[in-house]
Amino acid sequence: MDIDGLVLIKQDNLHQNVYEYIQTKGINVSNEEDIFNVYMSMIQDGYCFVIDRDIVLSCMIDILYVLSPTNDNKELVKKMLIGEYEDDKNSEDANDSDDSD
């Protein structure tokens, strides 16, 4: 769907659009930083994600593992499935704020 140059990304086309974007642009995706950069690049190119950010995150991590099935990326998928990803991020944030005291 294209509205005034924007591409609307919905849940039913999320995986396909992200994967096609990576393939079309020839982007090498091998780690968490790379997949974050894909997301930022898509936004800069006019893609609008009109779905829950947790679903976008889960999709990005799934695609990361498809393109680069390393043990680290497998662990990211595993954490997403059992809900530890947000817990780890929140723990890191809490530790960061403790360090600033």
Phi, psi and omega in degrees: 000129184233119179236113179049044177085356178264145177250116180277126178253120179245172185301323184286347179235011186299301183301315181298314181295317180295313181298315179296323178299313180299315181293315182297319181278350181066036183278133175272121181241115181227351181208179184300320179296319179299316183289327174297318179296326175298312180302312180296320179296320178297318178298315178299329180273008174094015176275132180244118181270106183256049179218169181302136182298329177295324178291319177299314179301314180299316178299313181299319180292320176301312181294322175304314181292323177299317184278336182213083186281060178275167178297322178298316181290327175298319179296323176299316179297315180300315179297321178296320182293326182256008172079017181273345185301310180294322178299317179296316180296318179294322178295318178297318179297318179295319178295321178298318181288329176293324181292335185278350180289000000 
